[in-house]
Amino acid sequence: MENFPPPALLSSLHQSSSTFCADSRSALEYIRALSAGQVAPERNETFYVRPKEYDELVLEIEKDPELNSYFTLKLHHDYDHYTSELFVRMKSRTHETFLTLFSLRLHQWLVLVAVDASNPTGATIAKHIRQRGSPSIPMGGGTHCEPDISYGYDGYAEPSFVVEVGCSQSSSSLKRKAAKYILATKGQISAAIALDIYHKGSSQATISMWRSAIVTRSHGREVGTAQRVMDRTEFRLEDGSPAEGALVIRLSDLVPKEIAQRLKDEDTDVNLEILHSDLAKDLEVAEADEELLKPGERKGEPESLSLEWEDIEEVEPATTSPPSSPEQPQPKRKRR
């Protein structure tokens, strides 16, 4: 029987080294200011908010439809009832571009697997794997977390595979969070990846990966656990050069345990290998993309930006004259 860690142990996986920032009132004011564009957003912010205060904070936000839309749809946030931390993450251009390129590699691979006639089982399974964006995943005890991207299988409510991309978030915090997805959902999430692409003063970028696993303890009891596959493995070195090696993702990582067992029983599981050099190249593209936003760095601006633009001008609909009747044939004159 599977036996996953209790909530008390899970809370230790989500302890933050960040300095707590005021209380729920400060959090509300900060979210309002972000929504109104009154403050320059930091990459992340952590607030210490007690569970009851968090519930009141959400109710207060829901009173304002525009603010609630911003909070639920645009602002990436996680709350942990055990540690009373509200973690607000701002998505940078680098973050979003790199995440898009990573998910594109996964999508292209799934398309290839889905049309592979030599592996009908894998092809059928690949056709039922869907990208599910960034859902709010219940983690027990009223806690919810939102991965940056997730994949799920048709007919199953929870995703099977999640990815977190960290910018300015400590590597240890990001790594613990990836493991927590597996532990808190009791293995419903088969695998979790954390890609840490920001290290202050360094070009280093790393990968951590965990898989759900059933292990047998020394006393013979089977327990469920999160098995570490990669632990802050570099895919880009401190000097900015790509590291050797590759990230290996199995088809079974993207599906529920019952479906994964079919792949294993029939020996039809397949792997996607993403070279570390390709990940480093994607990150370089993402960083260059963000550089274009800096003042004085914009390139290739269209000529229209130099024009003076005014408000919408209503154009009168063109009047159309009634269609002219076709010319009547002139009667032929009789010759005398």
C-alpha positions in Angstrom: 0.0 0.0 0.0 1.3 3.5 -0.9 2.1 5.7 2.0 3.0 9.3 1.2 4.4 11.8 3.8 1.9 13.5 6.1 1.1 17.3 5.7 3.5 18.2 8.6 6.4 16.8 6.6 5.2 18.5 3.4 5.3 21.9 5.1 9.0 21.6 5.6 9.4 21.3 1.8 7.9 24.7 1.3 9.9 26.8 3.8 11.1 30.0 2.2 14.3 31.9 2.9 12.7 35.1 1.8 12.1 38.0 4.2 8.4 38.2 5.1 6.8 41.4 3.9 4.2 42.9 6.2 0.6 41.4 6.4 -2.5 40.8 4.4 -3.2 44.6 4.1 0.2 45.2 2.6 -0.4 42.2 0.2 -3.7 43.7 -0.9 -2.2 47.1 -1.5 0.7 45.6 -3.4 -1.6 43.6 -5.7 -3.8 46.7 -6.3 -0.7 48.8 -7.2 0.5 46.1 -9.6 -2.9 45.8 -11.3 -3.0 49.6 -11.7 0.6 49.7 -13.0 1.6 52.1 -10.2 4.7 50.1 -9.2 7.5 48.4 -11.1 6.9 44.7 -10.6 9.7 42.7 -8.9 10.3 39.2 -10.0 8.7 37.8 -6.8 7.4 38.9 -3.5 6.6 36.9 -0.3 3.9 37.9 2.2 3.2 36.4 5.6 -0.6 36.0 5.7 -2.5 33.8 8.2 -5.0 31.4 6.7 -8.0 33.3 8.0 -6.5 36.6 6.7 -5.8 35.0 3.3 -9.5 34.0 3.0 -10.5 37.6 3.8 -7.9 38.9 1.3 -9.4 36.7 -1.5 -13.0 37.9 -0.6 -11.8 41.5 -0.7 -10.2 41.0 -4.1 -13.4 39.3 -5.4 -15.4 42.5 -4.7 -13.5 44.2 -7.5 -14.1 42.3 -10.8 -11.2 43.9 -12.6 -8.8 43.3 -9.7 -10.1 39.7 -9.3 -9.5 39.0 -13.0 -5.9 40.3 -12.7 -5.3 38.3 -9.5 -6.7 35.0 -10.9 -5.6 35.2 -14.6 -2.5 37.3 -14.8 -0.8 37.3 -11.4 1.0 34.0 -10.7 0.6 33.2 -6.9 0.8 30.3 -4.5 -0.4 30.1 -0.9 0.7 27.6 1.8 -1.6 27.3 4.7 1.0 25.5 6.7 3.7 28.2 6.5 1.2 31.1 5.9 3.2 32.3 2.9 1.7 34.0 0.0 4.2 33.9 -2.8 3.6 36.3 -5.8 5.5 35.7 -8.9 5.9 38.1 -11.8 6.5 36.5 -15.1 9.4 38.1 -17.0 9.7 38.1 -20.8 12.7 35.7 -20.4 10.5 33.3 -18.3 7.6 33.3 -20.7 9.7 32.9 -23.9 11.9 30.1 -22.4 8.8 28.3 -21.2 7.2 28.6 -24.6 10.2 27.1 -26.3 10.4 24.3 -23.8 6.7 23.4 -24.2 7.1 23.6 -28.0 9.9 20.9 -27.9 7.5 18.7 -25.9 4.6 19.3 -28.3 6.7 18.5 -31.4 7.9 15.3 -29.8 4.4 14.2 -28.8 3.2 14.8 -32.4 6.0 12.5 -33.7 5.1 9.8 -31.1 1.4 10.0 -32.0 2.1 9.1 -35.7 4.7 6.4 -35.0 3.2 3.3 -36.7 6.0 1.1 -35.2 4.7 1.8 -31.6 0.8 1.7 -31.7 0.5 1.7 -27.9 2.7 4.7 -27.5 1.0 6.4 -30.4 -2.5 5.9 -29.0 -1.4 7.2 -25.5 0.4 10.2 -27.0 -2.8 11.3 -28.7 -4.6 11.7 -25.4 -2.0 13.9 -23.7 -3.0 17.5 -23.5 -1.2 20.7 -22.3 -3.2 22.1 -19.5 -1.6 25.5 -18.9 -1.1 26.7 -15.3 -4.0 25.2 -13.2 -4.4 25.6 -9.4 -3.5 22.3 -7.9 -4.8 21.4 -4.4 -1.9 20.4 -2.2 -3.8 19.5 1.0 -4.8 21.5 4.0 -6.2 24.3 1.9 -2.9 24.9 0.1 -2.8 25.4 -3.7 0.1 25.8 -6.1 0.2 26.8 -9.7 2.8 25.2 -11.9 4.1 27.3 -14.9 2.8 24.6 -17.2 1.3 21.1 -16.9 0.3 18.2 -19.0 -2.7 15.8 -18.4 -4.4 12.8 -19.8 -7.9 12.7 -21.2 -10.4 11.6 -18.6 -8.3 12.5 -15.6 -8.9 15.7 -13.6 -5.4 16.3 -12.3 -2.3 16.8 -14.5 0.3 14.1 -14.6 3.4 16.3 -15.4 4.3 19.8 -14.2 7.1 22.2 -15.0 8.3 25.1 -12.9 10.6 27.8 -14.4 12.4 29.8 -11.7 13.5 33.4 -12.0 14.9 35.0 -8.9 13.4 32.1 -6.8 16.0 30.3 -4.7 17.1 27.0 -6.2 16.3 25.1 -3.0 12.8 26.5 -2.8 12.1 25.7 -6.5 13.5 22.2 -6.0 11.4 21.5 -2.9 8.3 22.8 -4.6 8.8 20.3 -7.5 9.0 17.4 -5.1 6.0 18.6 -3.2 3.8 18.3 -6.3 4.3 14.6 -6.3 4.2 14.1 -2.5 1.1 16.2 -1.8 -0.9 14.6 -4.7 0.2 11.1 -3.6 1.7 10.3 -6.9 -1.1 11.6 -9.1 1.5 13.8 -10.6 4.0 11.4 -12.1 6.9 13.7 -12.7 7.9 17.3 -11.9 10.7 19.4 -13.4 12.2 22.7 -12.0 14.3 24.8 -14.4 16.2 27.5 -12.6 17.2 30.1 -15.2 18.3 32.9 -12.9 21.3 33.0 -10.6 22.4 36.5 -9.5 25.8 37.4 -10.9 26.1 34.2 -12.9 25.0 32.7 -16.2 24.4 29.3 -14.6 21.1 27.6 -15.2 20.1 24.2 -13.7 17.5 21.4 -13.9 16.0 19.4 -11.0 13.7 16.5 -11.7 11.6 14.2 -9.6 9.5 11.1 -10.4 6.8 9.3 -8.4 8.0 5.9 -7.3 7.0 3.0 -5.1 9.9 1.7 -3.0 10.2 -1.1 -0.5 11.6 -0.2 2.9 13.9 -2.5 4.9 10.9 -3.9 6.9 9.2 -4.9 3.6 6.5 -2.2 3.5 5.9 -0.5 0.2 5.7 3.3 0.3 5.2 6.0 -2.2 7.9 8.7 -2.6 9.3 11.4 -4.9 12.5 10.0 -6.4 15.2 12.5 -7.3 16.4 12.0 -10.9 18.3 15.3 -11.4 19.4 17.6 -8.6 20.3 21.1 -9.8 22.2 19.7 -12.8 23.7 22.4 -14.9 22.6 22.8 -18.5 24.4 26.2 -18.7 27.6 26.8 -16.9 28.6 29.9 -14.9 30.5 31.4 -17.9 27.5 31.0 -20.1 28.7 28.0 -22.1 26.4 25.0 -22.5 27.0 21.9 -20.3 27.3 18.4 -21.5 24.4 15.9 -21.2 20.7 15.9 -21.7 17.3 16.0 -20.0 15.4 12.8 -20.5 11.6 12.8 -20.3 9.7 9.6 -20.7 6.3 9.2 -22.2 5.3 7.6 -19.0 6.2 10.8 -17.1 3.3 12.6 -18.8 0.5 10.1 -17.9 -1.2 8.7 -14.8 0.3 5.6 -13.1 -2.3 3.2 -14.6 -1.5 4.4 -18.2 2.2 4.4 -17.5 2.0 0.7 -16.4 0.7 -0.2 -19.8 3.8 1.3 -21.4 6.0 -0.6 -19.0 4.2 -3.9 -19.4 4.4 -3.8 -23.2 7.9 -2.3 -23.2 6.7 0.5 -25.4 7.8 3.5 -23.3 9.8 6.1 -25.3 12.1 8.9 -24.3 12.6 12.5 -25.3 16.2 13.7 -25.0 16.7 17.4 -24.9 20.3 18.2 -25.1 21.6 20.7 -22.5 23.1 22.7 -25.3 19.6 23.1 -26.9 18.2 24.2 -23.5 21.0 26.7 -23.2 20.3 28.0 -26.8 16.6 28.4 -25.9 17.5 30.4 -22.8 19.9 32.6 -24.8 17.0 33.3 -27.3 14.7 34.1 -24.4 17.2 36.5 -22.8 17.8 38.3 -26.1 14.1 38.7 -26.5 13.9 40.5 -23.2 16.8 42.7 -24.1 14.7 44.1 -26.9 12.4 45.7 -24.3 15.1 47.8 -22.7 15.2 51.5 -23.7 17.6 52.1 -26.6 17.7 48.4 -27.5 14.6 48.2 -29.6 15.4 47.1 -33.2 13.5 46.9 -36.4 10.7 49.3 -35.3 8.2 49.9 -38.0 7.9 53.3 -39.6 4.4 53.7 -38.2 5.9 54.3 -34.7 7.2 57.7 -35.9 3.7 58.8 -36.8 1.4 60.7 -34.6 -1.6 58.6 -33.8 -5.0 59.9 -32.9 -8.2 58.4 -31.6 -10.5 56.2 -33.7 -12.0 58.1 -36.6 -15.4 57.1 -37.7 -15.7 56.7 -41.4 -19.0 57.3 -43.1 -20.1 54.3 -45.1 -19.7 54.8 -48.8 -22.9 55.7 -50.5 -23.7 53.4 -53.4 -25.8 54.5 -56.3 -28.5 52.1 -57.5 -27.3 49.7 -60.1 -27.9 51.1 -63.6 -30.2 49.2 -65.8 -28.6 47.4 -68.7 -28.6 49.3 -71.9 -31.7 48.6 -74.0 -30.9 47.5 -77.5 -31.6 50.1 -80.1 -34.1 49.0 -82.7 -32.6 48.4 -86.1 -33.7 50.8 -88.7 -35.3 49.4 -91.7 -33.5 50.1 -95.0 -35.6 51.8 -97.5 
